[in-house]
Amino acid sequence: MIEIDFERFHNQDYMEEEYELYVMKNGLGDVLYVGISKQSIWDRWFGWNGHILWLDHVIEGSSLVGQKIRLYW
């Protein structure tokens, strides 16, 4: 299982295996999302049809959890 903060995740500062269970938390330690993915977790969040669109320094949530993360960023 991978457990990192969102900034390290966005910067891809972690090692990822092929099939991962992951937990997304806010800065207070509250769980926002639990997932499991066969594909790259980063792609699942920021790639095509992901949870978050990141354009330059603007973040837009494209799913409910993406919108929550944007609100609490």
PDB file of N, H, CA, C and O in Angstrom:
ATOM      1  N   MET A   1       0.851  -1.177   0.000  1.00  0.00           N
ATOM      2  CA  MET A   1       0.000   0.000   0.000  1.00  0.00           C
ATOM      3  C   MET A   1       0.893   1.235   0.000  1.00  0.00           C
ATOM      4  O   MET A   1       1.932   1.259   0.659  1.00  0.00           O
ATOM      5  N   ILE A   2       0.492   2.235  -0.726  1.00  0.00           N
ATOM      6  H   ILE A   2      -0.353   2.216  -1.261  1.00  0.00           H
ATOM      7  CA  ILE A   2       1.196   3.510  -0.771  1.00  0.00           C
ATOM      8  C   ILE A   2       0.451   4.503   0.117  1.00  0.00           C
ATOM      9  O   ILE A   2      -0.773   4.606   0.042  1.00  0.00           O
ATOM     10  N   GLU A   3       1.182   5.230   0.955  1.00  0.00           N
ATOM     11  H   GLU A   3       2.177   5.146   1.016  1.00  0.00           H
ATOM     12  CA  GLU A   3       0.578   6.289   1.768  1.00  0.00           C
ATOM     13  C   GLU A   3       1.504   7.491   1.714  1.00  0.00           C
ATOM     14  O   GLU A   3       2.566   7.499   2.336  1.00  0.00           O
ATOM     15  N   ILE A   4       1.088   8.519   0.954  1.00  0.00           N
ATOM     16  H   ILE A   4       0.226   8.513   0.448  1.00  0.00           H
ATOM     17  CA  ILE A   4       1.885   9.743   0.787  1.00  0.00           C
ATOM     18  C   ILE A   4       0.959  10.939   0.771  1.00  0.00           C
ATOM     19  O   ILE A   4      -0.256  10.794   0.631  1.00  0.00           O
ATOM     20  N   ASP A   5       1.540  12.135   0.914  1.00  0.00           N
ATOM     21  H   ASP A   5       2.527  12.252   1.027  1.00  0.00           H
ATOM     22  CA  ASP A   5       0.709  13.327   0.832  1.00  0.00           C
ATOM     23  C   ASP A   5       0.466  13.675  -0.639  1.00  0.00           C
ATOM     24  O   ASP A   5       1.150  13.181  -1.535  1.00  0.00           O
ATOM     25  N   PHE A   6      -0.525  14.538  -0.860  1.00  0.00           N
ATOM     26  H   PHE A   6      -1.081  14.939  -0.132  1.00  0.00           H
ATOM     27  CA  PHE A   6      -0.974  14.828  -2.210  1.00  0.00           C
ATOM     28  C   PHE A   6       0.103  15.515  -3.047  1.00  0.00           C
ATOM     29  O   PHE A   6       0.208  15.256  -4.246  1.00  0.00           O
ATOM     30  N   GLU A   7       0.899  16.381  -2.438  1.00  0.00           N
ATOM     31  H   GLU A   7       0.813  16.591  -1.464  1.00  0.00           H
ATOM     32  CA  GLU A   7       1.944  17.076  -3.191  1.00  0.00           C
ATOM     33  C   GLU A   7       2.985  16.089  -3.724  1.00  0.00           C
ATOM     34  O   GLU A   7       3.371  16.165  -4.890  1.00  0.00           O
ATOM     35  N   ARG A   8       3.436  15.169  -2.880  1.00  0.00           N
ATOM     36  H   ARG A   8       3.122  15.107  -1.932  1.00  0.00           H
ATOM     37  CA  ARG A   8       4.387  14.148  -3.337  1.00  0.00           C
ATOM     38  C   ARG A   8       3.757  13.280  -4.413  1.00  0.00           C
ATOM     39  O   ARG A   8       4.419  12.888  -5.374  1.00  0.00           O
ATOM     40  N   PHE A   9       2.478  12.984  -4.247  1.00  0.00           N
ATOM     41  H   PHE A   9       1.940  13.302  -3.466  1.00  0.00           H
ATOM     42  CA  PHE A   9       1.774  12.186  -5.245  1.00  0.00           C
ATOM     43  C   PHE A   9       1.747  12.914  -6.589  1.00  0.00           C
ATOM     44  O   PHE A   9       2.088  12.338  -7.622  1.00  0.00           O
ATOM     45  N   HIS A  10       1.344  14.172  -6.566  1.00  0.00           N
ATOM     46  H   HIS A  10       1.067  14.640  -5.726  1.00  0.00           H
ATOM     47  CA  HIS A  10       1.266  14.942  -7.818  1.00  0.00           C
ATOM     48  C   HIS A  10       2.630  15.047  -8.492  1.00  0.00           C
ATOM     49  O   HIS A  10       2.722  14.989  -9.718  1.00  0.00           O
ATOM     50  N   ASN A  11       3.687  15.201  -7.700  1.00  0.00           N
ATOM     51  H   ASN A  11       3.612  15.248  -6.703  1.00  0.00           H
ATOM     52  CA  ASN A  11       5.040  15.312  -8.254  1.00  0.00           C
ATOM     53  C   ASN A  11       5.648  13.952  -8.617  1.00  0.00           C
ATOM     54  O   ASN A  11       6.791  13.881  -9.067  1.00  0.00           O
ATOM     55  N   GLN A  12       4.889  12.886  -8.423  1.00  0.00           N
ATOM     56  H   GLN A  12       3.960  12.944  -8.057  1.00  0.00           H
ATOM     57  CA  GLN A  12       5.306  11.505  -8.706  1.00  0.00           C
ATOM     58  C   GLN A  12       6.572  11.128  -7.941  1.00  0.00           C
ATOM     59  O   GLN A  12       7.456  10.457  -8.472  1.00  0.00           O
ATOM     60  N   ASP A  13       6.644  11.569  -6.686  1.00  0.00           N
ATOM     61  H   ASP A  13       5.926  12.114  -6.254  1.00  0.00           H
ATOM     62  CA  ASP A  13       7.776  11.301  -5.809  1.00  0.00           C
ATOM     63  C   ASP A  13       7.495  10.054  -4.958  1.00  0.00           C
ATOM     64  O   ASP A  13       7.414  10.141  -3.733  1.00  0.00           O
ATOM     65  N   TYR A  14       7.350   8.911  -5.606  1.00  0.00           N
ATOM     66  H   TYR A  14       7.416   8.840  -6.602  1.00  0.00           H
ATOM     67  CA  TYR A  14       7.061   7.655  -4.924  1.00  0.00           C
ATOM     68  C   TYR A  14       7.334   6.503  -5.888  1.00  0.00           C
ATOM     69  O   TYR A  14       7.425   6.695  -7.101  1.00  0.00           O
ATOM     70  N   MET A  15       7.460   5.320  -5.328  1.00  0.00           N
ATOM     71  H   MET A  15       7.386   5.165  -4.343  1.00  0.00           H
ATOM     72  CA  MET A  15       7.626   4.112  -6.134  1.00  0.00           C
ATOM     73  C   MET A  15       6.266   3.418  -6.229  1.00  0.00           C
ATOM     74  O   MET A  15       5.537   3.322  -5.242  1.00  0.00           O
ATOM     75  N   GLU A  16       5.941   2.945  -7.408  1.00  0.00           N
ATOM     76  H   GLU A  16       6.533   3.023  -8.210  1.00  0.00           H
ATOM     77  CA  GLU A  16       4.647   2.321  -7.617  1.00  0.00           C
ATOM     78  C   GLU A  16       4.840   0.927  -8.209  1.00  0.00           C
ATOM     79  O   GLU A  16       5.663   0.720  -9.101  1.00  0.00           O
ATOM     80  N   GLU A  17       4.064  -0.016  -7.695  1.00  0.00           N
ATOM     81  H   GLU A  17       3.395   0.152  -6.971  1.00  0.00           H
ATOM     82  CA  GLU A  17       4.063  -1.360  -8.249  1.00  0.00           C
ATOM     83  C   GLU A  17       2.907  -1.458  -9.243  1.00  0.00           C
ATOM     84  O   GLU A  17       2.131  -0.515  -9.397  1.00  0.00           O
ATOM     85  N   GLU A  18       2.801  -2.583  -9.905  1.00  0.00           N
ATOM     86  H   GLU A  18       3.432  -3.349  -9.780  1.00  0.00           H
ATOM     87  CA  GLU A  18       1.810  -2.711 -10.975  1.00  0.00           C
ATOM     88  C   GLU A  18       0.364  -2.694 -10.475  1.00  0.00           C
ATOM     89  O   GLU A  18      -0.515  -2.176 -11.164  1.00  0.00           O
ATOM     90  N   TYR A  19       0.107  -3.242  -9.308  1.00  0.00           N
ATOM     91  H   TYR A  19       0.821  -3.663  -8.748  1.00  0.00           H
ATOM     92  CA  TYR A  19      -1.258  -3.353  -8.805  1.00  0.00           C
ATOM     93  C   TYR A  19      -1.252  -2.846  -7.373  1.00  0.00           C
ATOM     94  O   TYR A  19      -0.711  -3.515  -6.492  1.00  0.00           O
ATOM     95  N   GLU A  20      -1.830  -1.703  -7.120  1.00  0.00           N
ATOM     96  H   GLU A  20      -2.270  -1.160  -7.836  1.00  0.00           H
ATOM     97  CA  GLU A  20      -1.692  -1.039  -5.827  1.00  0.00           C
ATOM     98  C   GLU A  20      -3.032  -0.708  -5.180  1.00  0.00           C
ATOM     99  O   GLU A  20      -3.985  -0.296  -5.841  1.00  0.00           O
ATOM    100  N   LEU A  21      -3.069  -0.900  -3.888  1.00  0.00           N
ATOM    101  H   LEU A  21      -2.295  -1.235  -3.351  1.00  0.00           H
ATOM    102  CA  LEU A  21      -4.115  -0.369  -3.035  1.00  0.00           C
ATOM    103  C   LEU A  21      -3.605   0.978  -2.553  1.00  0.00           C
ATOM    104  O   LEU A  21      -2.443   1.089  -2.161  1.00  0.00           O
ATOM    105  N   TYR A  22      -4.443   1.998  -2.574  1.00  0.00           N
ATOM    106  H   TYR A  22      -5.386   1.908  -2.893  1.00  0.00           H
ATOM    107  CA  TYR A  22      -3.986   3.306  -2.121  1.00  0.00           C
ATOM    108  C   TYR A  22      -5.074   4.030  -1.340  1.00  0.00           C
ATOM    109  O   TYR A  22      -6.267   3.794  -1.528  1.00  0.00           O
ATOM    110  N   VAL A  23      -4.628   4.917  -0.462  1.00  0.00           N
ATOM    111  H   VAL A  23      -3.658   5.109  -0.309  1.00  0.00           H
ATOM    112  CA  VAL A  23      -5.505   5.715   0.380  1.00  0.00           C
ATOM    113  C   VAL A  23      -5.156   7.175   0.160  1.00  0.00           C
ATOM    114  O   VAL A  23      -3.992   7.561   0.276  1.00  0.00           O
ATOM    115  N   MET A  24      -6.155   7.990  -0.157  1.00  0.00           N
ATOM    116  H   MET A  24      -7.100   7.677  -0.251  1.00  0.00           H
ATOM    117  CA  MET A  24      -5.961   9.426  -0.333  1.00  0.00           C
ATOM    118  C   MET A  24      -6.503  10.117   0.915  1.00  0.00           C
ATOM    119  O   MET A  24      -7.681   9.980   1.248  1.00  0.00           O
ATOM    120  N   LYS A  25      -5.625  10.868   1.609  1.00  0.00           N
ATOM    121  H   LYS A  25      -4.669  10.979   1.338  1.00  0.00           H
ATOM    122  CA  LYS A  25      -6.021  11.567   2.832  1.00  0.00           C
ATOM    123  C   LYS A  25      -5.807  13.064   2.665  1.00  0.00           C
ATOM    124  O   LYS A  25      -5.024  13.499   1.820  1.00  0.00           O
ATOM    125  N   ASN A  26      -6.506  13.845   3.474  1.00  0.00           N
ATOM    126  H   ASN A  26      -7.142  13.492   4.160  1.00  0.00           H
ATOM    127  CA  ASN A  26      -6.233  15.275   3.503  1.00  0.00           C
ATOM    128  C   ASN A  26      -5.102  15.535   4.498  1.00  0.00           C
ATOM    129  O   ASN A  26      -4.574  14.593   5.089  1.00  0.00           O
ATOM    130  N   GLY A  27      -4.731  16.780   4.687  1.00  0.00           N
ATOM    131  H   GLY A  27      -5.160  17.545   4.206  1.00  0.00           H
ATOM    132  CA  GLY A  27      -3.630  17.122   5.573  1.00  0.00           C
ATOM    133  C   GLY A  27      -3.898  16.840   7.043  1.00  0.00           C
ATOM    134  O   GLY A  27      -2.970  16.845   7.852  1.00  0.00           O
ATOM    135  N   LEU A  28      -5.145  16.595   7.397  1.00  0.00           N
ATOM    136  H   LEU A  28      -5.898  16.591   6.740  1.00  0.00           H
ATOM    137  CA  LEU A  28      -5.512  16.296   8.784  1.00  0.00           C
ATOM    138  C   LEU A  28      -5.558  14.796   9.061  1.00  0.00           C
ATOM    139  O   LEU A  28      -5.819  14.374  10.188  1.00  0.00           O
ATOM    140  N   GLY A  29      -5.304  13.995   8.028  1.00  0.00           N
ATOM    141  H   GLY A  29      -5.092  14.338   7.113  1.00  0.00           H
ATOM    142  CA  GLY A  29      -5.337  12.549   8.191  1.00  0.00           C
ATOM    143  C   GLY A  29      -6.696  11.919   7.927  1.00  0.00           C
ATOM    144  O   GLY A  29      -6.858  10.709   8.085  1.00  0.00           O
ATOM    145  N   ASP A  30      -7.682  12.730   7.523  1.00  0.00           N
ATOM    146  H   ASP A  30      -7.551  13.713   7.394  1.00  0.00           H
ATOM    147  CA  ASP A  30      -9.006  12.199   7.198  1.00  0.00           C
ATOM    148  C   ASP A  30      -8.946  11.490   5.846  1.00  0.00           C
ATOM    149  O   ASP A  30      -8.375  12.017   4.892  1.00  0.00           O
ATOM    150  N   VAL A  31      -9.529  10.311   5.765  1.00  0.00           N
ATOM    151  H   VAL A  31      -9.994   9.883   6.540  1.00  0.00           H
ATOM    152  CA  VAL A  31      -9.542   9.551   4.516  1.00  0.00           C
ATOM    153  C   VAL A  31     -10.557  10.169   3.560  1.00  0.00           C
ATOM    154  O   VAL A  31     -11.726  10.339   3.906  1.00  0.00           O
ATOM    155  N   LEU A  32     -10.095  10.507   2.345  1.00  0.00           N
ATOM    156  H   LEU A  32      -9.145  10.369   2.065  1.00  0.00           H
ATOM    157  CA  LEU A  32     -10.971  11.043   1.310  1.00  0.00           C
ATOM    158  C   LEU A  32     -11.371   9.970   0.300  1.00  0.00           C
ATOM    159  O   LEU A  32     -12.463  10.016  -0.266  1.00  0.00           O
ATOM    160  N   TYR A  33     -10.479   9.005   0.077  1.00  0.00           N
ATOM    161  H   TYR A  33      -9.591   8.967   0.537  1.00  0.00           H
ATOM    162  CA  TYR A  33     -10.727   8.023  -0.972  1.00  0.00           C
ATOM    163  C   TYR A  33      -9.840   6.810  -0.751  1.00  0.00           C
ATOM    164  O   TYR A  33      -8.673   6.948  -0.384  1.00  0.00           O
ATOM    165  N   VAL A  34     -10.388   5.628  -0.971  1.00  0.00           N
ATOM    166  H   VAL A  34     -11.336   5.517  -1.269  1.00  0.00           H
ATOM    167  CA  VAL A  34      -9.617   4.388  -0.964  1.00  0.00           C
ATOM    168  C   VAL A  34      -9.827   3.745  -2.322  1.00  0.00           C
ATOM    169  O   VAL A  34     -10.962   3.591  -2.772  1.00  0.00           O
ATOM    170  N   GLY A  35      -8.742   3.371  -2.973  1.00  0.00           N
ATOM    171  H   GLY A  35      -7.820   3.495  -2.607  1.00  0.00           H
ATOM    172  CA  GLY A  35      -8.862   2.790  -4.301  1.00  0.00           C
ATOM    173  C   GLY A  35      -7.863   1.680  -4.529  1.00  0.00           C
ATOM    174  O   GLY A  35      -6.944   1.468  -3.738  1.00  0.00           O
ATOM    175  N   ILE A  36      -8.064   0.980  -5.622  1.00  0.00           N
ATOM    176  H   ILE A  36      -8.811   1.152  -6.265  1.00  0.00           H
ATOM    177  CA  ILE A  36      -7.123  -0.040  -6.061  1.00  0.00           C
ATOM    178  C   ILE A  36      -7.082   0.068  -7.581  1.00  0.00           C
ATOM    179  O   ILE A  36      -8.114   0.254  -8.226  1.00  0.00           O
ATOM    180  N   SER A  37      -5.896  -0.049  -8.143  1.00  0.00           N
ATOM    181  H   SER A  37      -5.057  -0.201  -7.619  1.00  0.00           H
ATOM    182  CA  SER A  37      -5.759   0.179  -9.576  1.00  0.00           C
ATOM    183  C   SER A  37      -4.705  -0.731 -10.177  1.00  0.00           C
ATOM    184  O   SER A  37      -3.647  -0.947  -9.586  1.00  0.00           O
ATOM    185  N   LYS A  38      -4.997  -1.261 -11.351  1.00  0.00           N
ATOM    186  H   LYS A  38      -5.856  -1.085 -11.832  1.00  0.00           H
ATOM    187  CA  LYS A  38      -4.021  -2.023 -12.114  1.00  0.00           C
ATOM    188  C   LYS A  38      -3.135  -1.090 -12.928  1.00  0.00           C
ATOM    189  O   LYS A  38      -1.982  -1.414 -13.213  1.00  0.00           O
ATOM    190  N   GLN A  39      -3.672   0.066 -13.303  1.00  0.00           N
ATOM    191  H   GLN A  39      -4.608   0.329 -13.072  1.00  0.00           H
ATOM    192  CA  GLN A  39      -2.904   1.028 -14.079  1.00  0.00           C
ATOM    193  C   GLN A  39      -2.155   1.961 -13.143  1.00  0.00           C
ATOM    194  O   GLN A  39      -2.310   1.879 -11.924  1.00  0.00           O
ATOM    195  N   SER A  40      -1.363   2.824 -13.692  1.00  0.00           N
ATOM    196  H   SER A  40      -1.237   2.891 -14.682  1.00  0.00           H
ATOM    197  CA  SER A  40      -0.660   3.822 -12.897  1.00  0.00           C
ATOM    198  C   SER A  40      -1.672   4.641 -12.093  1.00  0.00           C
ATOM    199  O   SER A  40      -2.638   5.173 -12.641  1.00  0.00           O
ATOM    200  N   ILE A  41      -1.433   4.730 -10.797  1.00  0.00           N
ATOM    201  H   ILE A  41      -0.649   4.299 -10.351  1.00  0.00           H
ATOM    202  CA  ILE A  41      -2.345   5.498  -9.956  1.00  0.00           C
ATOM    203  C   ILE A  41      -2.318   6.973 -10.348  1.00  0.00           C
ATOM    204  O   ILE A  41      -3.349   7.645 -10.321  1.00  0.00           O
ATOM    205  N   TRP A  42      -1.142   7.474 -10.711  1.00  0.00           N
ATOM    206  H   TRP A  42      -0.304   6.928 -10.733  1.00  0.00           H
ATOM    207  CA  TRP A  42      -1.036   8.874 -11.141  1.00  0.00           C
ATOM    208  C   TRP A  42      -1.904   9.105 -12.377  1.00  0.00           C
ATOM    209  O   TRP A  42      -2.621  10.102 -12.454  1.00  0.00           O
ATOM    210  N   ASP A  43      -1.843   8.188 -13.344  1.00  0.00           N
ATOM    211  H   ASP A  43      -1.261   7.378 -13.282  1.00  0.00           H
ATOM    212  CA  ASP A  43      -2.681   8.315 -14.543  1.00  0.00           C
ATOM    213  C   ASP A  43      -4.158   8.242 -14.190  1.00  0.00           C
ATOM    214  O   ASP A  43      -4.978   8.925 -14.803  1.00  0.00           O
ATOM    215  N   ARG A  44      -4.498   7.425 -13.218  1.00  0.00           N
ATOM    216  H   ARG A  44      -3.832   6.870 -12.720  1.00  0.00           H
ATOM    217  CA  ARG A  44      -5.891   7.292 -12.792  1.00  0.00           C
ATOM    218  C   ARG A  44      -6.425   8.618 -12.256  1.00  0.00           C
ATOM    219  O   ARG A  44      -7.607   8.927 -12.406  1.00  0.00           O
ATOM    220  N   TRP A  45      -5.549   9.393 -11.634  1.00  0.00           N
ATOM    221  H   TRP A  45      -4.588   9.142 -11.513  1.00  0.00           H
ATOM    222  CA  TRP A  45      -5.978  10.677 -11.070  1.00  0.00           C
ATOM    223  C   TRP A  45      -5.807  11.851 -12.019  1.00  0.00           C
ATOM    224  O   TRP A  45      -6.671  12.726 -12.078  1.00  0.00           O
ATOM    225  N   PHE A  46      -4.708  11.887 -12.762  1.00  0.00           N
ATOM    226  H   PHE A  46      -4.006  11.177 -12.714  1.00  0.00           H
ATOM    227  CA  PHE A  46      -4.406  13.069 -13.579  1.00  0.00           C
ATOM    228  C   PHE A  46      -4.431  12.814 -15.081  1.00  0.00           C
ATOM    229  O   PHE A  46      -4.384  13.764 -15.862  1.00  0.00           O
ATOM    230  N   GLY A  47      -4.504  11.556 -15.501  1.00  0.00           N
ATOM    231  H   GLY A  47      -4.542  10.784 -14.866  1.00  0.00           H
ATOM    232  CA  GLY A  47      -4.498  11.231 -16.925  1.00  0.00           C
ATOM    233  C   GLY A  47      -5.861  11.433 -17.561  1.00  0.00           C
ATOM    234  O   GLY A  47      -6.759  12.041 -16.979  1.00  0.00           O
ATOM    235  N   TRP A  48      -5.993  10.901 -18.789  1.00  0.00           N
ATOM    236  H   TRP A  48      -5.263  10.407 -19.262  1.00  0.00           H
ATOM    237  CA  TRP A  48      -7.257  11.017 -19.515  1.00  0.00           C
ATOM    238  C   TRP A  48      -8.388  10.433 -18.697  1.00  0.00           C
ATOM    239  O   TRP A  48      -8.292   9.303 -18.219  1.00  0.00           O
ATOM    240  N   ASN A  49      -9.466  11.196 -18.531  1.00  0.00           N
ATOM    241  H   ASN A  49      -9.545  12.114 -18.919  1.00  0.00           H
ATOM    242  CA  ASN A  49     -10.655  10.786 -17.792  1.00  0.00           C
ATOM    243  C   ASN A  49     -10.362  10.515 -16.315  1.00  0.00           C
ATOM    244  O   ASN A  49     -11.034   9.693 -15.693  1.00  0.00           O
ATOM    245  N   GLY A  50      -9.366  11.199 -15.752  1.00  0.00           N
ATOM    246  H   GLY A  50      -8.820  11.867 -16.257  1.00  0.00           H
ATOM    247  CA  GLY A  50      -9.003  11.039 -14.354  1.00  0.00           C
ATOM    248  C   GLY A  50      -9.882  11.873 -13.430  1.00  0.00           C
ATOM    249  O   GLY A  50     -10.828  12.525 -13.872  1.00  0.00           O
ATOM    250  N   HIS A  51      -9.558  11.841 -12.157  1.00  0.00           N
ATOM    251  H   HIS A  51      -8.790  11.311 -11.798  1.00  0.00           H
ATOM    252  CA  HIS A  51     -10.330  12.579 -11.153  1.00  0.00           C
ATOM    253  C   HIS A  51     -10.040  14.079 -11.159  1.00  0.00           C
ATOM    254  O   HIS A  51     -10.896  14.880 -10.785  1.00  0.00           O
ATOM    255  N   ILE A  52      -8.821  14.461 -11.588  1.00  0.00           N
ATOM    256  H   ILE A  52      -8.125  13.810 -11.892  1.00  0.00           H
ATOM    257  CA  ILE A  52      -8.416  15.865 -11.486  1.00  0.00           C
ATOM    258  C   ILE A  52      -7.775  16.324 -12.789  1.00  0.00           C
ATOM    259  O   ILE A  52      -6.944  15.625 -13.370  1.00  0.00           O
ATOM    260  N   LEU A  53      -8.171  17.498 -13.233  1.00  0.00           N
ATOM    261  H   LEU A  53      -8.846  18.066 -12.761  1.00  0.00           H
ATOM    262  CA  LEU A  53      -7.520  18.150 -14.370  1.00  0.00           C
ATOM    263  C   LEU A  53      -6.572  19.194 -13.800  1.00  0.00           C
ATOM    264  O   LEU A  53      -6.978  20.026 -12.988  1.00  0.00           O
ATOM    265  N   TRP A  54      -5.321  19.155 -14.216  1.00  0.00           N
ATOM    266  H   TRP A  54      -4.991  18.480 -14.875  1.00  0.00           H
ATOM    267  CA  TRP A  54      -4.310  20.089 -13.709  1.00  0.00           C
ATOM    268  C   TRP A  54      -3.762  20.858 -14.895  1.00  0.00           C
ATOM    269  O   TRP A  54      -2.970  20.324 -15.671  1.00  0.00           O
ATOM    270  N   LEU A  55      -4.171  22.094 -15.041  1.00  0.00           N
ATOM    271  H   LEU A  55      -4.814  22.528 -14.411  1.00  0.00           H
ATOM    272  CA  LEU A  55      -3.733  22.939 -16.150  1.00  0.00           C
ATOM    273  C   LEU A  55      -2.908  24.083 -15.594  1.00  0.00           C
ATOM    274  O   LEU A  55      -3.431  24.949 -14.893  1.00  0.00           O
ATOM    275  N   ASP A  56      -1.614  24.088 -15.906  1.00  0.00           N
ATOM    276  H   ASP A  56      -1.189  23.385 -16.476  1.00  0.00           H
ATOM    277  CA  ASP A  56      -0.671  25.044 -15.339  1.00  0.00           C
ATOM    278  C   ASP A  56      -0.763  24.980 -13.817  1.00  0.00           C
ATOM    279  O   ASP A  56      -0.367  23.980 -13.219  1.00  0.00           O
ATOM    280  N   HIS A  57      -1.283  26.038 -13.179  1.00  0.00           N
ATOM    281  H   HIS A  57      -1.605  26.850 -13.665  1.00  0.00           H
ATOM    282  CA  HIS A  57      -1.416  26.044 -11.723  1.00  0.00           C
ATOM    283  C   HIS A  57      -2.883  26.050 -11.302  1.00  0.00           C
ATOM    284  O   HIS A  57      -3.211  26.436 -10.180  1.00  0.00           O
ATOM    285  N   VAL A  58      -3.760  25.622 -12.206  1.00  0.00           N
ATOM    286  H   VAL A  58      -3.494  25.309 -13.118  1.00  0.00           H
ATOM    287  CA  VAL A  58      -5.190  25.591 -11.936  1.00  0.00           C
ATOM    288  C   VAL A  58      -5.632  24.135 -11.813  1.00  0.00           C
ATOM    289  O   VAL A  58      -5.331  23.309 -12.675  1.00  0.00           O
ATOM    290  N   ILE A  59      -6.349  23.830 -10.730  1.00  0.00           N
ATOM    291  H   ILE A  59      -6.593  24.501 -10.029  1.00  0.00           H
ATOM    292  CA  ILE A  59      -6.836  22.474 -10.482  1.00  0.00           C
ATOM    293  C   ILE A  59      -8.354  22.477 -10.641  1.00  0.00           C
ATOM    294  O   ILE A  59      -9.037  23.344 -10.094  1.00  0.00           O
ATOM    295  N   GLU A  60      -8.877  21.518 -11.383  1.00  0.00           N
ATOM    296  H   GLU A  60      -8.322  20.814 -11.827  1.00  0.00           H
ATOM    297  CA  GLU A  60     -10.317  21.337 -11.517  1.00  0.00           C
ATOM    298  C   GLU A  60     -10.651  19.893 -11.194  1.00  0.00           C
ATOM    299  O   GLU A  60      -9.983  18.982 -11.684  1.00  0.00           O
ATOM    300  N   GLY A  61     -11.654  19.672 -10.392  1.00  0.00           N
ATOM    301  H   GLY A  61     -12.197  20.412  -9.994  1.00  0.00           H
ATOM    302  CA  GLY A  61     -12.112  18.319 -10.091  1.00  0.00           C
ATOM    303  C   GLY A  61     -13.066  17.841 -11.163  1.00  0.00           C
ATOM    304  O   GLY A  61     -14.058  18.511 -11.453  1.00  0.00           O
ATOM    305  N   SER A  62     -12.783  16.692 -11.757  1.00  0.00           N
ATOM    306  H   SER A  62     -11.978  16.148 -11.521  1.00  0.00           H
ATOM    307  CA  SER A  62     -13.668  16.159 -12.793  1.00  0.00           C
ATOM    308  C   SER A  62     -14.496  14.975 -12.275  1.00  0.00           C
ATOM    309  O   SER A  62     -15.232  14.357 -13.045  1.00  0.00           O
ATOM    310  N   SER A  63     -14.384  14.660 -11.005  1.00  0.00           N
ATOM    311  H   SER A  63     -13.786  15.162 -10.381  1.00  0.00           H
ATOM    312  CA  SER A  63     -15.222  13.651 -10.346  1.00  0.00           C
ATOM    313  C   SER A  63     -15.576  14.215  -8.971  1.00  0.00           C
ATOM    314  O   SER A  63     -15.058  15.257  -8.572  1.00  0.00           O
ATOM    315  N   LEU A  64     -16.446  13.535  -8.260  1.00  0.00           N
ATOM    316  H   LEU A  64     -16.867  12.688  -8.584  1.00  0.00           H
ATOM    317  CA  LEU A  64     -16.828  14.030  -6.924  1.00  0.00           C
ATOM    318  C   LEU A  64     -15.628  14.095  -5.985  1.00  0.00           C
ATOM    319  O   LEU A  64     -15.454  15.085  -5.276  1.00  0.00           O
ATOM    320  N   VAL A  65     -14.800  13.053  -5.971  1.00  0.00           N
ATOM    321  H   VAL A  65     -14.942  12.248  -6.547  1.00  0.00           H
ATOM    322  CA  VAL A  65     -13.632  13.077  -5.086  1.00  0.00           C
ATOM    323  C   VAL A  65     -12.624  14.116  -5.572  1.00  0.00           C
ATOM    324  O   VAL A  65     -11.969  14.760  -4.752  1.00  0.00           O
ATOM    325  N   GLY A  66     -12.487  14.291  -6.866  1.00  0.00           N
ATOM    326  H   GLY A  66     -13.019  13.768  -7.532  1.00  0.00           H
ATOM    327  CA  GLY A  66     -11.608  15.328  -7.400  1.00  0.00           C
ATOM    328  C   GLY A  66     -12.059  16.718  -6.985  1.00  0.00           C
ATOM    329  O   GLY A  66     -11.232  17.576  -6.678  1.00  0.00           O
ATOM    330  N   GLN A  67     -13.365  16.944  -6.975  1.00  0.00           N
ATOM    331  H   GLN A  67     -14.037  16.247  -7.225  1.00  0.00           H
ATOM    332  CA  GLN A  67     -13.907  18.234  -6.545  1.00  0.00           C
ATOM    333  C   GLN A  67     -13.648  18.463  -5.058  1.00  0.00           C
ATOM    334  O   GLN A  67     -13.323  19.580  -4.654  1.00  0.00           O
ATOM    335  N   LYS A  68     -13.788  17.417  -4.238  1.00  0.00           N
ATOM    336  H   LYS A  68     -14.052  16.510  -4.567  1.00  0.00           H
ATOM    337  CA  LYS A  68     -13.510  17.535  -2.801  1.00  0.00           C
ATOM    338  C   LYS A  68     -12.051  17.905  -2.556  1.00  0.00           C
ATOM    339  O   LYS A  68     -11.755  18.780  -1.743  1.00  0.00           O
ATOM    340  N   ILE A  69     -11.141  17.235  -3.262  1.00  0.00           N
ATOM    341  H   ILE A  69     -11.381  16.524  -3.923  1.00  0.00           H
ATOM    342  CA  ILE A  69      -9.716  17.519  -3.093  1.00  0.00           C
ATOM    343  C   ILE A  69      -9.430  18.945  -3.516  1.00  0.00           C
ATOM    344  O   ILE A  69      -8.664  19.639  -2.847  1.00  0.00           O
ATOM    345  N   ARG A  70     -10.013  19.396  -4.589  1.00  0.00           N
ATOM    346  H   ARG A  70     -10.636  18.833  -5.133  1.00  0.00           H
ATOM    347  CA  ARG A  70      -9.819  20.777  -5.033  1.00  0.00           C
ATOM    348  C   ARG A  70     -10.303  21.763  -3.958  1.00  0.00           C
ATOM    349  O   ARG A  70      -9.640  22.768  -3.701  1.00  0.00           O
ATOM    350  N   LEU A  71     -11.438  21.485  -3.339  1.00  0.00           N
ATOM    351  H   LEU A  71     -11.976  20.668  -3.547  1.00  0.00           H
ATOM    352  CA  LEU A  71     -11.971  22.362  -2.306  1.00  0.00           C
ATOM    353  C   LEU A  71     -11.046  22.454  -1.095  1.00  0.00           C
ATOM    354  O   LEU A  71     -10.919  23.518  -0.488  1.00  0.00           O
ATOM    355  N   TYR A  72     -10.395  21.336  -0.742  1.00  0.00           N
ATOM    356  H   TYR A  72     -10.498  20.472  -1.235  1.00  0.00           H
ATOM    357  CA  TYR A  72      -9.566  21.293   0.460  1.00  0.00           C
ATOM    358  C   TYR A  72      -8.087  21.478   0.172  1.00  0.00           C
ATOM    359  O   TYR A  72      -7.266  21.373   1.083  1.00  0.00           O
ATOM    360  N   TRP A  73      -7.734  21.747  -1.066  1.00  0.00           N
ATOM    361  H   TRP A  73      -8.401  21.832  -1.806  1.00  0.00           H
ATOM    362  CA  TRP A  73      -6.330  21.925  -1.428  1.00  0.00           C
ATOM    363  C   TRP A  73      -5.828  23.152  -0.727  1.00  0.00           C
ATOM    364  O   TRP A  73      -4.660  23.513  -0.875  1.00  0.00           O
TER     365      TRP A  73
END
